[in-house]
Amino acid sequence: MNDNSPCYKLGRHVNSEPVPMDNLRLEISTDSFYVLSYHHVELVKFESTQGADIITISFLNRTVRIKGKNLRNLGVALQARNVESIKPMAERYSSLAAGEDGWVKTIEMLEQKEDSHA
């Protein structure tokens, strides 16, 4: 997997093995980003549909939905906690991320509502 993807940056490797990261930076736009702890990840789900891939990451109090193409390797890198940051790239530049490295079209942050019966 290429660690020079225009849509995501992988962490370092030691003896060809990924070094797990503590945090994941999600750049929602050029003006805004979140840093979330990998220790709060409950679930990572990869789905491939016609023409698009979706990665859903469930954290303790929020869910992140990443949409794009060829995102399977990104999902596997998330499993290894080796993704340092992810950012979307405008569709007009999607050819730069052609191939197995994937292209991230959008990142959505969905806050979970607290249970009012507590």
The first five atom37 places (N, CA, C, CB, O) and aatype in JSON, in Angstrom:
{
  "aatype": [12, 2, 3, 2, 15, 14, 4, 18, 11, 10, 7, 1, 8, 19, 2, 15, 6, 14, 19, 14, 12, 3, 2, 10, 1, 10, 6, 9, 15, 16, 3, 15, 13, 18, 19, 10, 15, 18, 8, 8, 19, 6, 10, 19, 11, 13, 6, 15, 16, 5, 7, 0, 3, 9, 9, 16, 9, 15, 13, 10, 2, 1, 16, 19, 1, 9, 11, 7, 11, 2, 10, 1, 2, 10, 7, 19, 0, 10, 5, 0, 1, 2, 19, 6, 15, 9, 11, 14, 12, 0, 6, 1, 18, 15, 15, 10, 0, 0, 7, 6, 3, 7, 17, 19, 11, 16, 9, 6, 12, 10, 6, 5, 11, 6, 3, 15, 8, 0],
  "atom_mask": [
    [1, 1, 1, 1, 1],
    [1, 1, 1, 1, 1],
    [1, 1, 1, 1, 1],
    [1, 1, 1, 1, 1],
    [1, 1, 1, 1, 1],
    [1, 1, 1, 1, 1],
    [1, 1, 1, 1, 1],
    [1, 1, 1, 1, 1],
    [1, 1, 1, 1, 1],
    [1, 1, 1, 1, 1],
    [1, 1, 1, 0, 1],
    [1, 1, 1, 1, 1],
    [1, 1, 1, 1, 1],
    [1, 1, 1, 1, 1],
    [1, 1, 1, 1, 1],
    [1, 1, 1, 1, 1],
    [1, 1, 1, 1, 1],
    [1, 1, 1, 1, 1],
    [1, 1, 1, 1, 1],
    [1, 1, 1, 1, 1],
    [1, 1, 1, 1, 1],
    [1, 1, 1, 1, 1],
    [1, 1, 1, 1, 1],
    [1, 1, 1, 1, 1],
    [1, 1, 1, 1, 1],
    [1, 1, 1, 1, 1],
    [1, 1, 1, 1, 1],
    [1, 1, 1, 1, 1],
    [1, 1, 1, 1, 1],
    [1, 1, 1, 1, 1],
    [1, 1, 1, 1, 1],
    [1, 1, 1, 1, 1],
    [1, 1, 1, 1, 1],
    [1, 1, 1, 1, 1],
    [1, 1, 1, 1, 1],
    [1, 1, 1, 1, 1],
    [1, 1, 1, 1, 1],
    [1, 1, 1, 1, 1],
    [1, 1, 1, 1, 1],
    [1, 1, 1, 1, 1],
    [1, 1, 1, 1, 1],
    [1, 1, 1, 1, 1],
    [1, 1, 1, 1, 1],
    [1, 1, 1, 1, 1],
    [1, 1, 1, 1, 1],
    [1, 1, 1, 1, 1],
    [1, 1, 1, 1, 1],
    [1, 1, 1, 1, 1],
    [1, 1, 1, 1, 1],
    [1, 1, 1, 1, 1],
    [1, 1, 1, 0, 1],
    [1, 1, 1, 1, 1],
    [1, 1, 1, 1, 1],
    [1, 1, 1, 1, 1],
    [1, 1, 1, 1, 1],
    [1, 1, 1, 1, 1],
    [1, 1, 1, 1, 1],
    [1, 1, 1, 1, 1],
    [1, 1, 1, 1, 1],
    [1, 1, 1, 1, 1],
    [1, 1, 1, 1, 1],
    [1, 1, 1, 1, 1],
    [1, 1, 1, 1, 1],
    [1, 1, 1, 1, 1],
    [1, 1, 1, 1, 1],
    [1, 1, 1, 1, 1],
    [1, 1, 1, 1, 1],
    [1, 1, 1, 0, 1],
    [1, 1, 1, 1, 1],
    [1, 1, 1, 1, 1],
    [1, 1, 1, 1, 1],
    [1, 1, 1, 1, 1],
    [1, 1, 1, 1, 1],
    [1, 1, 1, 1, 1],
    [1, 1, 1, 0, 1],
    [1, 1, 1, 1, 1],
    [1, 1, 1, 1, 1],
    [1, 1, 1, 1, 1],
    [1, 1, 1, 1, 1],
    [1, 1, 1, 1, 1],
    [1, 1, 1, 1, 1],
    [1, 1, 1, 1, 1],
    [1, 1, 1, 1, 1],
    [1, 1, 1, 1, 1],
    [1, 1, 1, 1, 1],
    [1, 1, 1, 1, 1],
    [1, 1, 1, 1, 1],
    [1, 1, 1, 1, 1],
    [1, 1, 1, 1, 1],
    [1, 1, 1, 1, 1],
    [1, 1, 1, 1, 1],
    [1, 1, 1, 1, 1],
    [1, 1, 1, 1, 1],
    [1, 1, 1, 1, 1],
    [1, 1, 1, 1, 1],
    [1, 1, 1, 1, 1],
    [1, 1, 1, 1, 1],
    [1, 1, 1, 1, 1],
    [1, 1, 1, 0, 1],
    [1, 1, 1, 1, 1],
    [1, 1, 1, 1, 1],
    [1, 1, 1, 0, 1],
    [1, 1, 1, 1, 1],
    [1, 1, 1, 1, 1],
    [1, 1, 1, 1, 1],
    [1, 1, 1, 1, 1],
    [1, 1, 1, 1, 1],
    [1, 1, 1, 1, 1],
    [1, 1, 1, 1, 1],
    [1, 1, 1, 1, 1],
    [1, 1, 1, 1, 1],
    [1, 1, 1, 1, 1],
    [1, 1, 1, 1, 1],
    [1, 1, 1, 1, 1],
    [1, 1, 1, 1, 1],
    [1, 1, 1, 1, 1],
    [1, 1, 1, 1, 1],
    [1, 1, 1, 1, 1]
  ],
  "atom_positions": [
    [[0.85, -1.18, 0.0], [0.0, 0.0, 0.0], [0.89, 1.23, 0.0], [-0.97, 0.0, 1.22], [1.89, 1.29, 0.72]],
    [[0.53, 2.18, -0.79], [1.31, 3.42, -0.92], [1.02, 4.33, 0.27], [0.99, 4.13, -2.26], [-0.14, 4.61, 0.57]],
    [[2.07, 4.81, 0.93], [1.85, 5.73, 2.05], [1.92, 7.18, 1.62], [2.87, 5.47, 3.15], [1.99, 8.07, 2.46]],
    [[1.9, 7.43, 0.33], [1.9, 8.79, -0.2], [0.58, 9.12, -0.88], [3.05, 8.98, -1.18], [0.56, 9.93, -1.82]],
    [[-0.5, 8.54, -0.45], [-1.8, 8.79, -1.02], [-2.19, 10.26, -0.81], [-2.86, 7.85, -0.4], [-1.92, 10.81, 0.26]],
    [[-2.83, 10.88, -1.79], [-3.27, 12.25, -1.59], [-4.45, 12.37, -0.62], [-3.65, 12.85, -2.93], [-4.77, 13.47, -0.17]],
    [[-5.11, 11.25, -0.3], [-6.28, 11.29, 0.57], [-6.02, 10.83, 2.0], [-7.36, 10.46, -0.01], [-6.79, 11.16, 2.91]],
    [[-4.98, 10.08, 2.21], [-4.68, 9.65, 3.58], [-3.2, 9.43, 3.76], [-5.46, 8.38, 3.92], [-2.46, 9.14, 2.81]],
    [[-2.78, 9.57, 5.03], [-1.38, 9.4, 5.37], [-1.26, 8.26, 6.37], [-0.77, 10.71, 5.96], [-1.97, 8.23, 7.38]],
    [[-0.38, 7.31, 6.07], [-0.15, 6.2, 6.97], [0.95, 6.54, 7.96], [0.2, 4.94, 6.19], [1.79, 7.4, 7.7]],
    [[0.94, 5.85, 9.09], [1.99, 6.02, 10.08], [3.25, 5.29, 9.66], [0.0, 0.0, 0.0], [3.32, 4.73, 8.57]],
    [[4.22, 5.29, 10.53], [5.5, 4.68, 10.19], [5.45, 3.16, 10.37], [6.61, 5.27, 11.06], [4.55, 2.61, 11.0]],
    [[6.45, 2.51, 9.79], [6.61, 1.07, 9.89], [7.97, 0.76, 10.51], [6.47, 0.4, 8.5], [8.93, 1.49, 10.3]],
    [[8.04, -0.33, 11.25], [9.29, -0.83, 11.8], [9.41, -2.29, 11.36], [9.35, -0.68, 13.38], [8.52, -3.1, 11.64]],
    [[10.5, -2.62, 10.69], [10.7, -3.97, 10.15], [9.5, -4.42, 9.31], [10.93, -4.98, 11.3], [9.03, -5.55, 9.42]],
    [[9.02, -3.51, 8.47], [7.89, -3.76, 7.55], [6.56, -3.97, 8.25], [8.19, -4.96, 6.71], [5.58, -4.33, 7.6]],
    [[6.49, -3.75, 9.55], [5.24, -3.88, 10.3], [4.74, -2.5, 10.7], [5.43, -4.78, 11.55], [5.53, -1.66, 11.13]],
    [[3.42, -2.24, 10.56], [2.9, -0.92, 10.95], [2.99, -0.7, 12.45], [1.46, -0.77, 10.49], [2.77, -1.61, 13.25]],
    [[3.31, 0.53, 12.81], [3.32, 0.93, 14.22], [1.95, 1.53, 14.53], [4.5, 1.95, 14.54], [1.57, 2.53, 13.92]],
    [[1.2, 0.95, 15.47], [-0.15, 1.47, 15.77], [-0.11, 2.92, 16.25], [-0.82, 0.6, 16.83], [0.76, 3.31, 17.03]],
    [[-1.06, 3.71, 15.77], [-1.2, 5.1, 16.15], [-2.17, 5.19, 17.33], [-1.69, 5.97, 14.94], [-2.98, 4.3, 17.54]],
    [[-2.07, 6.28, 18.09], [-3.02, 6.53, 19.18], [-4.23, 7.33, 18.71], [-2.34, 7.24, 20.32], [-5.33, 7.18, 19.24]],
    [[-4.02, 8.21, 17.7], [-5.07, 9.13, 17.26], [-5.22, 9.12, 15.75], [-4.79, 10.54, 17.75], [-4.28, 8.79, 15.02]],
    [[-6.4, 9.49, 15.3], [-6.71, 9.6, 13.88], [-7.21, 11.02, 13.62], [-7.78, 8.54, 13.44], [-8.16, 11.47, 14.26]],
    [[-6.57, 11.73, 12.69], [-7.01, 13.09, 12.32], [-7.89, 12.99, 11.08], [-5.78, 14.04, 12.05], [-7.5, 12.43, 10.06]],
    [[-9.1, 13.55, 11.18], [-10.05, 13.58, 10.08], [-10.22, 15.02, 9.64], [-11.42, 12.95, 10.48], [-10.76, 15.85, 10.38]],
    [[-9.76, 15.33, 8.45], [-9.85, 16.68, 7.91], [-11.15, 16.79, 7.13], [-8.62, 17.03, 7.02], [-11.22, 16.42, 5.96]],
    [[-12.17, 17.29, 7.79], [-13.5, 17.4, 7.19], [-13.48, 18.36, 6.02], [-14.53, 17.85, 8.24], [-14.12, 18.12, 4.99]],
    [[-12.75, 19.45, 6.16], [-12.59, 20.45, 5.1], [-11.23, 21.11, 5.3], [-13.76, 21.53, 5.12], [-10.5, 20.75, 6.23]],
    [[-10.89, 22.06, 4.44], [-9.61, 22.76, 4.61], [-9.62, 23.65, 5.85], [-9.32, 23.61, 3.37], [-8.56, 24.06, 6.32]],
    [[-10.81, 23.94, 6.4], [-10.94, 24.82, 7.56], [-11.19, 24.08, 8.88], [-12.04, 25.78, 7.33], [-11.19, 24.71, 9.94]],
    [[-11.4, 22.76, 8.82], [-11.85, 22.05, 10.02], [-11.3, 20.63, 10.05], [-13.38, 22.04, 10.08], [-11.31, 19.92, 9.04]],
    [[-10.83, 20.21, 11.24], [-10.46, 18.8, 11.4], [-10.76, 18.35, 12.82], [-8.97, 18.59, 11.08], [-10.89, 19.17, 13.73]],
    [[-10.89, 17.05, 12.99], [-11.09, 16.4, 14.28], [-9.92, 15.47, 14.52], [-12.46, 15.63, 14.33], [-9.37, 14.9, 13.57]],
    [[-9.52, 15.3, 15.78], [-8.56, 14.28, 16.17], [-9.3, 13.37, 17.15], [-7.25, 14.92, 16.82], [-9.75, 13.8, 18.21]],
    [[-9.41, 12.11, 16.78], [-10.15, 11.14, 17.58], [-9.23, 10.01, 18.0], [-11.36, 10.59, 16.79], [-8.31, 9.64, 17.27]],
    [[-9.47, 9.46, 19.17], [-8.65, 8.4, 19.72], [-9.03, 7.05, 19.12], [-8.79, 8.37, 21.24], [-10.2, 6.68, 19.08]],
    [[-8.02, 6.32, 18.66], [-8.27, 4.95, 18.2], [-8.77, 4.08, 19.34], [-6.99, 4.35, 17.6], [-9.46, 3.08, 19.09]],
    [[-8.45, 4.44, 20.58], [-8.87, 3.65, 21.73], [-10.39, 3.71, 21.94], [-8.15, 4.13, 22.98], [-10.94, 2.9, 22.69]],
    [[-11.06, 4.65, 21.29], [-12.51, 4.78, 21.4], [-13.25, 4.17, 20.23], [-12.89, 6.23, 21.53], [-14.48, 4.29, 20.14]],
    [[-12.53, 3.51, 19.32], [-13.17, 2.86, 18.18], [-13.88, 1.61, 18.64], [-12.14, 2.53, 17.07], [-13.29, 0.75, 19.3]],
    [[-15.17, 1.51, 18.3], [-15.96, 0.33, 18.63], [-16.11, -0.6, 17.43], [-17.33, 0.74, 19.15], [-16.18, -1.82, 17.59]],
    [[-16.15, -0.01, 16.22], [-16.43, -0.8, 15.02], [-15.93, -0.06, 13.79], [-17.95, -1.1, 14.9], [-16.08, 1.15, 13.69]],
    [[-15.33, -0.8, 12.86], [-15.01, -0.27, 11.54], [-15.66, -1.2, 10.54], [-13.44, -0.16, 11.3], [-15.45, -2.41, 10.56]],
    [[-16.48, -0.62, 9.65], [-17.21, -1.41, 8.67], [-16.87, -0.9, 7.27], [-18.76, -1.34, 8.92], [-16.95, 0.3, 7.0]],
    [[-16.48, -1.82, 6.39], [-16.22, -1.49, 4.99], [-17.33, -2.09, 4.15], [-14.82, -2.02, 4.52], [-17.68, -3.26, 4.31]],
    [[-17.91, -1.28, 3.24], [-18.93, -1.76, 2.31], [-18.59, -1.27, 0.91], [-20.35, -1.27, 2.73], [-18.22, -0.12, 0.71]],
    [[-18.71, -2.17, -0.04], [-18.49, -1.79, -1.43], [-19.81, -1.95, -2.17], [-17.36, -2.65, -2.09], [-20.4, -3.03, -2.2]],
    [[-20.27, -0.86, -2.76], [-21.5, -0.88, -3.55], [-21.14, -0.51, -4.98], [-22.57, 0.09, -2.96], [-19.99, -0.21, -5.28]],
    [[-22.1, -0.54, -5.85], [-21.84, -0.17, -7.24], [-21.34, 1.26, -7.32], [-23.1, -0.35, -8.1], [-22.07, 2.2, -7.01]],
    [[-20.1, 1.42, -7.74], [-19.55, 2.75, -7.98], [-19.05, 3.5, -6.77], [0.0, 0.0, 0.0], [-18.53, 4.61, -6.92]],
    [[-19.18, 2.94, -5.55], [-18.72, 3.67, -4.35], [-18.38, 2.7, -3.23], [-19.79, 4.68, -3.88], [-18.96, 1.61, -3.14]],
    [[-17.45, 3.1, -2.39], [-17.13, 2.37, -1.17], [-17.47, 3.26, 0.01], [-15.62, 1.94, -1.14], [-17.39, 4.49, -0.08]],
    [[-17.85, 2.64, 1.11], [-18.18, 3.37, 2.34], [-17.47, 2.69, 3.5], [-19.72, 3.44, 2.57], [-17.58, 1.48, 3.69]],
    [[-16.76, 3.5, 4.29], [-16.18, 3.03, 5.54], [-16.91, 3.75, 6.66], [-14.62, 3.27, 5.6], [-16.97, 4.98, 6.68]],
    [[-17.47, 2.99, 7.59], [-18.15, 3.55, 8.75], [-17.32, 3.21, 9.98], [-19.62, 3.0, 8.89], [-17.0, 2.04, 10.22]],
    [[-16.96, 4.24, 10.75], [-16.18, 4.05, 11.97], [-17.05, 4.52, 13.14], [-14.81, 4.83, 11.91], [-17.43, 5.68, 13.2]],
    [[-17.35, 3.61, 14.05], [-18.14, 3.97, 15.23], [-17.19, 4.2, 16.41], [-19.18, 2.85, 15.57], [-16.44, 3.31, 16.8]],
    [[-17.25, 5.41, 16.95], [-16.51, 5.77, 18.16], [-17.51, 5.78, 19.31], [-15.79, 7.16, 18.01], [-18.69, 5.53, 19.08]],
    [[-17.08, 6.06, 20.52], [-17.97, 6.04, 21.68], [-19.17, 6.96, 21.52], [-17.2, 6.42, 22.91], [-20.29, 6.55, 21.81]],
    [[-18.96, 8.21, 21.07], [-20.06, 9.18, 21.01], [-20.34, 9.73, 19.63], [-19.77, 10.3, 21.93], [-21.07, 10.71, 19.49]],
    [[-19.75, 9.12, 18.6], [-19.97, 9.63, 17.26], [-19.69, 8.54, 16.25], [-19.08, 10.86, 16.99], [-19.03, 7.54, 16.54]],
    [[-20.19, 8.76, 15.05], [-19.95, 7.85, 13.94], [-19.39, 8.68, 12.79], [-21.25, 7.1, 13.52], [-19.85, 9.79, 12.53]],
    [[-18.39, 8.12, 12.12], [-17.77, 8.78, 10.98], [-18.07, 7.94, 9.75], [-16.23, 8.95, 11.19], [-17.91, 6.72, 9.76]],
    [[-18.52, 8.6, 8.67], [-18.79, 7.92, 7.42], [-17.89, 8.5, 6.35], [-20.29, 8.05, 7.02], [-17.93, 9.7, 6.06]],
    [[-17.07, 7.64, 5.75], [-16.13, 8.03, 4.71], [-16.59, 7.4, 3.41], [-14.66, 7.6, 5.06], [-16.76, 6.18, 3.33]],
    [[-16.8, 8.23, 2.38], [-17.26, 7.73, 1.08], [-16.21, 8.01, 0.02], [-18.62, 8.37, 0.69], [-15.54, 9.05, 0.05]],
    [[-16.07, 7.09, -0.92], [-15.12, 7.27, -2.0], [-15.04, 6.03, -2.87], [0.0, 0.0, 0.0], [-16.0, 5.28, -2.99]],
    [[-13.87, 5.82, -3.46], [-13.65, 4.66, -4.33], [-12.34, 3.98, -3.94], [-13.62, 5.08, -5.83], [-11.39, 4.63, -3.51]],
    [[-12.32, 2.66, -4.11], [-11.13, 1.85, -3.82], [-10.62, 2.08, -2.39], [-10.02, 2.17, -4.82], [-9.44, 2.35, -2.19]],
    [[-11.52, 1.98, -1.41], [-11.17, 2.27, -0.02], [-10.86, 1.03, 0.81], [-12.29, 3.02, 0.63], [-10.65, 1.14, 2.02]],
    [[-10.82, -0.13, 0.2], [-10.57, -1.36, 0.96], [-9.23, -1.3, 1.7], [-10.59, -2.58, 0.02], [-9.16, -1.63, 2.88]],
    [[-8.16, -0.89, 1.02], [-6.84, -0.83, 1.67], [-6.83, 0.18, 2.82], [-5.76, -0.46, 0.66], [-6.13, -0.02, 3.81]],
    [[-7.59, 1.25, 2.69], [-7.72, 2.2, 3.79], [-8.38, 1.53, 4.98], [-8.52, 3.45, 3.36], [-7.95, 1.72, 6.12]],
    [[-9.43, 0.74, 4.73], [-10.1, 0.01, 5.8], [-9.18, -0.96, 6.51], [0.0, 0.0, 0.0], [-9.22, -1.09, 7.74]],
    [[-8.34, -1.65, 5.74], [-7.38, -2.59, 6.33], [-6.34, -1.84, 7.17], [-6.67, -3.42, 5.22], [-5.96, -2.3, 8.24]],
    [[-5.89, -0.68, 6.69], [-4.94, 0.13, 7.45], [-5.58, 0.66, 8.73], [-4.41, 1.31, 6.6], [-4.9, 0.79, 9.75]],
    [[-6.87, 0.97, 8.7], [-7.57, 1.38, 9.92], [-7.6, 0.23, 10.93], [-9.02, 1.83, 9.6], [-7.46, 0.46, 12.14]],
    [[-7.76, -0.99, 10.44], [-7.75, -2.16, 11.32], [-6.42, -2.25, 12.07], [-8.0, -3.45, 10.5], [-6.39, -2.61, 13.25]],
    [[-5.33, -1.92, 11.4], [-4.0, -1.97, 12.0], [-3.68, -0.71, 12.8], [-2.95, -2.18, 10.92], [-2.59, -0.58, 13.35]],
    [[-4.64, 0.23, 12.87], [-4.45, 1.53, 13.54], [-3.22, 2.24, 12.99], [-4.3, 1.33, 15.06], [-2.46, 2.86, 13.74]],
    [[-3.04, 2.16, 11.66], [-1.86, 2.73, 11.05], [-2.17, 3.96, 10.19], [-1.16, 1.7, 10.22], [-1.29, 4.44, 9.48]],
    [[-3.4, 4.46, 10.24], [-3.76, 5.65, 9.48], [-3.59, 6.86, 10.39], [-5.24, 5.56, 8.93], [-4.19, 6.94, 11.46]],
    [[-2.76, 7.8, 9.96], [-2.5, 9.01, 10.73], [-3.56, 10.07, 10.45], [-1.11, 9.57, 10.42], [-4.05, 10.72, 11.37]],
    [[-3.92, 10.24, 9.16], [-4.91, 11.26, 8.8], [-5.63, 10.87, 7.52], [-4.25, 12.64, 8.65], [-5.1, 10.13, 6.68]],
    [[-6.86, 11.39, 7.39], [-7.68, 11.17, 6.18], [-8.27, 12.51, 5.81], [-8.81, 10.09, 6.42], [-8.72, 13.27, 6.67]],
    [[-8.28, 12.8, 4.5], [-8.91, 14.04, 4.03], [-9.58, 13.78, 2.69], [-7.87, 15.17, 3.9], [-9.12, 12.96, 1.9]],
    [[-10.68, 14.48, 2.44], [-11.36, 14.34, 1.15], [-10.6, 15.1, 0.07], [-12.81, 14.84, 1.24], [-9.83, 16.01, 0.34]],
    [[-10.86, 14.69, -1.16], [-10.24, 15.35, -2.31], [-11.32, 15.61, -3.34], [-9.09, 14.48, -2.91], [-12.16, 14.75, -3.61]],
    [[-11.3, 16.81, -3.91], [-12.3, 17.19, -4.9], [-12.34, 16.18, -6.03], [-12.02, 18.6, -5.44], [-11.31, 15.62, -6.41]],
    [[-13.52, 15.97, -6.57], [-13.71, 14.97, -7.62], [-12.83, 15.24, -8.84], [-15.16, 14.93, -8.04], [-12.4, 14.3, -9.52]],
    [[-12.57, 16.49, -9.13], [-11.76, 16.8, -10.31], [-10.33, 16.29, -10.17], [-11.74, 18.3, -10.55], [-9.61, 16.18, -11.17]],
    [[-9.9, 15.97, -8.93], [-8.57, 15.43, -8.7], [-8.58, 13.92, -8.44], [-7.93, 16.14, -7.54], [-7.54, 13.35, -8.09]],
    [[-9.71, 13.27, -8.61], [-9.83, 11.85, -8.27], [-8.88, 10.98, -9.09], [-11.26, 11.39, -8.49], [-8.5, 9.9, -8.64]],
    [[-8.49, 11.41, -10.29], [-7.56, 10.61, -11.1], [-6.18, 10.52, -10.45], [-7.44, 11.21, -12.51], [-5.43, 9.6, -10.75]],
    [[-5.84, 11.46, -9.56], [-4.55, 11.41, -8.86], [-4.5, 10.24, -7.88], [-4.31, 12.72, -8.11], [-3.42, 9.74, -7.55]],
    [[-5.67, 9.8, -7.42], [-5.74, 8.7, -6.46], [-6.24, 7.43, -7.13], [-6.65, 9.07, -5.27], [-6.87, 6.59, -6.49]],
    [[-5.97, 7.29, -8.4], [-6.43, 6.1, -9.12], [-5.68, 4.87, -8.62], [-6.22, 6.28, -10.65], [-4.58, 4.96, -8.1]],
    [[-6.31, 3.73, -8.8], [-5.65, 2.49, -8.42], [-6.03, 2.06, -7.02], [0.0, 0.0, 0.0], [-7.09, 2.43, -6.51]],
    [[-5.16, 1.27, -6.4], [-5.49, 0.65, -5.13], [-5.45, 1.61, -3.95], [-4.56, -0.48, -4.88], [-5.97, 1.28, -2.88]],
    [[-4.86, 2.79, -4.1], [-4.74, 3.7, -2.98], [-6.04, 4.39, -2.61], [-3.71, 4.73, -3.27], [-6.18, 4.87, -1.49]],
    [[-6.96, 4.45, -3.5], [-8.28, 4.96, -3.2], [-8.4, 6.47, -3.26], [0.0, 0.0, 0.0], [-7.41, 7.21, -3.32]],
    [[-9.64, 6.9, -3.23], [-9.99, 8.31, -3.3], [-11.13, 8.56, -2.32], [-10.39, 8.72, -4.75], [-12.16, 7.89, -2.38]],
    [[-10.95, 9.51, -1.42], [-11.95, 9.87, -0.43], [-12.73, 11.07, -0.95], [-11.3, 10.19, 0.96], [-12.16, 12.15, -1.15]],
    [[-14.01, 10.88, -1.17], [-14.87, 11.96, -1.68], [-15.42, 12.82, -0.54], [-16.04, 11.37, -2.49], [-15.37, 14.04, -0.61]],
    [[-15.93, 12.18, 0.51], [-16.51, 12.92, 1.64], [-16.21, 12.23, 2.96], [-18.03, 13.07, 1.46], [-16.01, 11.02, 3.01]],
    [[-16.17, 13.03, 4.02], [-16.08, 12.54, 5.39], [-17.2, 13.22, 6.17], [-14.66, 12.83, 6.04], [-17.26, 14.45, 6.23]],
    [[-18.08, 12.42, 6.75], [-19.2, 12.96, 7.53], [-19.01, 12.58, 8.99], [-20.56, 12.44, 7.0], [-18.69, 11.43, 9.31]],
    [[-19.22, 13.53, 9.88], [-19.16, 13.3, 11.32], [-20.59, 13.35, 11.85], [-18.23, 14.36, 12.05], [-21.26, 14.37, 11.74]],
    [[-21.06, 12.25, 12.41], [-22.42, 12.15, 12.93], [-22.34, 12.01, 14.44], [-23.19, 10.95, 12.28], [-21.87, 10.99, 14.95]],
    [[-22.81, 13.02, 15.16], [-22.82, 12.98, 16.62], [-23.96, 12.08, 17.08], [-22.96, 14.41, 17.23], [-25.06, 12.14, 16.52]],
    [[-23.72, 11.25, 18.08], [-24.78, 10.41, 18.61], [-25.48, 11.17, 19.72], [-24.22, 9.07, 19.13], [-24.85, 11.83, 20.55]],
    [[-26.79, 11.08, 19.71], [-27.58, 11.75, 20.74], [-27.54, 10.95, 22.02], [-29.02, 11.95, 20.27], [-27.64, 9.72, 22.0]],
    [[-27.4, 11.66, 23.14], [-27.39, 10.98, 24.43], [-28.78, 10.5, 24.78], [-26.86, 11.92, 25.53], [-29.77, 11.12, 24.41]],
    [[-28.85, 9.39, 25.48], [-30.1, 8.81, 25.9], [-30.74, 9.69, 26.98], [-29.9, 7.37, 26.4], [-30.15, 9.9, 28.04]],
    [[-31.93, 10.2, 26.72], [-32.59, 11.11, 27.66], [-33.23, 10.36, 28.83], [-33.65, 11.93, 26.94], [-33.75, 11.0, 29.75]],
    [[-33.19, 9.02, 28.82], [-33.81, 8.24, 29.9], [-32.82, 7.88, 31.0], [-34.43, 6.97, 29.34], [-33.16, 7.14, 31.92]],
    [[-31.6, 8.37, 30.92], [-30.58, 7.99, 31.9], [-30.77, 8.67, 33.23], [-29.21, 8.29, 31.38], [-30.0, 8.45, 34.16]]
  ]
}
